[in-house]
């Protein structure tokens, strides 16, 4: 089996990276505007956040909705598929808070 076909690697390709887990967490409570995402993740710059949202949208994990009007406003939310990841993401957060002994040794 090729490494990219290994199930864990396939999952990490979707959820892994420096910013994706934080984007998932910021979106877990429902639709949110771009500016609110910037406030939720203050360390991320605008271009990186935009790129991450686009990639997640292409992967089918984030839905982007435009609301036309005098001022266009856009909201982002997790798709149904992305919501299936929430129990795993919460478990990873718990493990990171409580049991990540390997990182402490670095």
Secondary structure, 3 states (H helix, E strand, C coil): CCHHHCHHHHHHHHHCCCCHHHHHHHHCCCCEEHHHHHHHCCCCCHHHHHHHHHHHHHCCCEEEEEECCCCCEEEEEECHHHHCCHHHHHHHHHHHHHCCHHHHCC
